[in-house]
Amino acid sequence: MNLQEKTIARILFKNKVLLADAQAFENVFSSVMAYARADFQQVKPQGSVGDRKNDGFEPAIGRYYQVYAPENVEEKESSAIKKLEGDFAGLTSYWGSLYSVGIKEYFFVLNDKYKGAYPTTYKALADLKVKHNLDKAEVMACKHLENVVFDELHDDQVCAIVGFLPETKTIVNIDYSVLTEVVAHILGNAPNNAIQGKLVSPEFETKLIFNNLVVAKNYLTAGSYQSDAVERFFDLNADFARQAVRQSLNDMYVSAAKEGYVDDPVSGMTGQDQVYFDVLANATPNSTFETKRATNKAVQVLLSYFFESCDIFEEPNHATP
């Protein structure tokens, strides 16, 4: 991947883990580690005994992982400490003597939503390290998992984790059944931040320039050639569908714009480029590997359609030269 593609992939990964709680986050973690560590073994829960407090391990070096992904990590600090201590006790009682190497390293894998772990979590791990004579006892937060993805995996493995990158070539067809699934996902996954729709259609290129879309313009242009197909799709559905999708996408745009993305001279991506890929990530539903490319195309086409009518990004100020 070049720098721009890697920046896009990072945004897609970040959004993936932000939306993942409980088992969904554990699945992301296991997929990443299975690619990155040749000795990594995922532990499948077994009936009432579960996984014996082990969500994955590298037996040859005595490294063990326990995943914690609450819906709201800020309100669960006491629960996190209790789980950490209880899980390690359960881990040692079953796995401690199962392999000759024993338990040398323990990682508490926390979906911290990129907010960091509390000091008490680090203190609890430091105490565990001393008490059980461990070589390591550390938090593995989202940023650490992201570093594994982009520092250790091959490009095809990164795509297997985050999905195919959006298309820059002209999109010539879309699958209506996939488009229906995408619309359903969008309607169910947006905050309530929408602003009133403008329902105008300024010159496409003018709007790209006005919004400082340098990299994203290629992706928006690729999807724009299927505007007629999107129009036909909405004509076949009730009128509320078009307005509902428009509002949900605008919700996502307003939320992404509040993230404070800034221009990145290294990748050449503007802050607005990154807003686009943030919206794209949120608008893309999970899909099977076989349908991912078709799903991505459908999302791109929808974003281009609503970009053209100024329902996402800003309408050019014609008073400005």
N, C-alpha and C positions, 0 to 999 in steps of 0.2 A: 504493500500500500504506500502511496505517496502521503505527504504530510496532510493534505486536505482530506483525503479519504480516511486517514487515521483519526483526524479530528471529528469527522462525521461519525465514525464508528464509536468513538468515546462518548459522544452525546447519546447515541443509540443505547450503548451499554448502561450509561448512567440512568437513563429513563427506565430501562428494563429492571434494574434493581430497586429503583425508587417505588415501582409499582408492585414489587414482589414481596409478599409476606409469607411467613411460615414455610410450607412445603415448596412453594414456588421459588423462594429464595434458595432453599436447600438444593433444589434441582439445578439452579444456575451454578451454585458453588460446586456441586459434584461434577457437572459437565466441564467446568473450567479446569478443575484439578485432575480429572481423568485425562485431559489432553496434556496438561503441563507436567505431571509427575508419573513416570513410567510405573512406579511401585504403588501408586495410590489405589486403594480399594474402597469402594462405597459399601456401606453396611445396610442391608435391606432389613427393615423391621420385621420381626417374627412374632405374629400373634400377640398374645398378652405380654410377652417379655420384651417386645420392642427391639431396639438396637443395642441394648445394654449400655446406653449412654455414649455411644460411639457413632458419629455420623460419617466417618471416613478416617482411614489411617494409612500410614506408610510403614508396614511392619519391619522392614529391613533396617530402618533407622530409628524405630520407636517413636514416631511422630503421630499424634492423634488430634482429631478435630471434633469440636462440638459446635453445632450451629444454633444461633438464637436470632429469630427474626420476628419480633413483635410488631403489631400494627402501628403502635406509637411508642418508640423507644424512649422518648422523654418522660413518659409517665410510668415506666416500668423498671426504674433503676433497682429498687429493692428486689423485684422479681428476678432481674438479671443476676444479681449477686447470689441469691438463693439458688438459682438454676446452676450457676457456675460451680458453686461449692458442692451442691447435691450431685450434679452430673459427674464431677471429677471423682467423688467418692464411689459412685456406681461404676465408673470406668475402671478404676483401680481394682475393685472387687472381682470383676469378671475378666478384664483384659490384662491386668497387671502381670500375671504369671503365665499367660497363654503363649507368649513368645519369649525366647531366651533373651532378646535385647531388652525387654521390659518397656516401660514408658519413660522416654527421655525428654520428649517435647510435647507440650500441650498448647493448642491454639483455640481460643474462644472466638469463633467466627460470628461476628455481630453485624447485622444489617442496621448500621447506624444512620442510614439515609444521608450519608456524607456530612453528618453533624458532629462526629467524634464520640468517643466513649467518656463516661464520667470518671473522675479521679478515683472513686471508690472501686471501680472495676479494675483499674490498673493495680490498686493496692491489694485487692483480693488475689489477683494473679501473682503478684510479687510474694505474697504470703504462701501461696501454693508452691511456688518454686522453691522457697527455702524449706518448707515443711517436708516436701517429698523429694528434695535433692534433684530437681529437674535441671536440665541444661537450658531449657527455655519454657516460659509460660507467658504467652503474649496474646493481645487482642489482634484479630485479623479483621479489619474493618473494610468497608466498601472500597476505599482508595487502595488498600493493599491487594484486594482481589482484582481490581482494575489494572494494577501494575502487573500482576501475573498474566492477565489477558494480553496486554499490549507489549510486554517486555519478553515474554516467553513463548507465545503461541505463533504459529505460522498464519499467514493471511487467510487461508481457507478455514482454519480452525476458528479464527476470530469471527468470520462470517457465519460459521455454524452456531456460534454463541449469540451474536447480535442480529443475525439475519442478513440477507443480501443488501448491499448498499444500493441506494436509489439509482435509477437509470439516467444517463446523460444523452443517450441516443433517443431519437424520436420514438415515442410509444405509439404503435400502430393499431393495437387492439386491446380491449380489456374484457375480462370475463364478468358478465352481469351477476352471476351467482356469487363470485368473490366480492364484487362491489357491494352486493347486499349485505354480506357479512361485515365488510368494512364499515358500512353505514351504521349497522347495529352496534358495532364496537364504539364508534365515535359518539353515538348518542348516549352510551352508557358510561363514558369515561371523560367527562369534562367538568371543571369547576364552574361556578356560576359567576362569571366575570364579563359576560358579553356586553358589547355596546351596540347601539342601534345600527342596523344595517343601512348602508348608503344606497345600495341597489343602482349603482352607476358602473359603467364599463369604460374607463379611460384607456388610452393607448397603452398596450401591454409593455412595450419597451420603455415608455416614459415612466411607468410605475416602477419597473425594475431599477431604473437609475435613481428615481426619487427616494426609494427605500434603501439605496446603497447595497443592493444584492449583487455581489460580485461572483461568488461561487454558486450560490443557490439559483442564479438566473438560468444556468444550464439545465437544472433539474425541473424548474418551473416551465421552461420552454419545451422540454421533452414531453411533459404531460399536457401541454396546452393544445396539442394537435387532436386530442380526443374530447374536446369540449362539447362537440355535437353529440357524442355518445353519452356523456353525462346528462346533457339536456334531455335526450330521449329517455334515459333511465328515470329521471324525475317526472317526466311527462306520463310515464306508465304507473307512477305511484301517486298517492294522495298528496295534495298541495302542502300539507304540514311537513312532509319529509324534507323537502328542500330547505324550508325555514328552520327546521329543527337541526339539521346538519350544519347549516350556516351559523346558527347560534352556538352550537357545541364547538365548532372549529374556531370561532371567534373567542370563545372562553379559553381555549387552549392557547391561542395567540396572545391574548392579554396576560395570561399567567406566565408564558414564556418571556414576554417582553419585560416583565418585572424581575427576571432573574439577573439582570445587570450584565449581560454578555458584553464584552469589549472586543475591539479589533485585535486580531492575532497576526502580527506581522510575519511570524515564522511560517504559518500555514497559508497565509494570504486570505484568511476568512475574516469578514467583517462581523461585528456584533450581530447585525441583522441576519447575516448568513446563518449564524448559530441559532438564532431564534427560529428560523425556518426548519432546521433539522430537529430542534426540540419539539416543534409542533408535529413534524412528520413522525417522530418516534412515539409520541403520545397517541397519534391517530392510527397507528399500525397495530392491529390485533395479533396475538400469537397465532401461528399457523404451522401446519406440518412442513417439513423441509420441501416436500414436493410442490406445495402451493405458495411458498414464501415469495417467489419471484412475481407471481401473478398478484398476490396481495400487495406487495410493494408498489407495483404499477398502478393498481387501483387507487391507492392512497395518493400517489403523486398526481394522478389525473384529477382527483377531487380537490387537492390543494390548488392546482393550477386554475381550476374552474372558479373557485371562490376567491382566489387571488385576483383574477381578472375583473371580478365585480366589486372589488374593494371590501370584501367581507373579512379578509385577513390582510394584514399590513395596511399601510396608510394611503389614503387617496392623495395624489399629487396636488400641491398647491399651485394652481395655474398662475398665480400672481408672482411666483418665484421663477426667475429666468432659468 
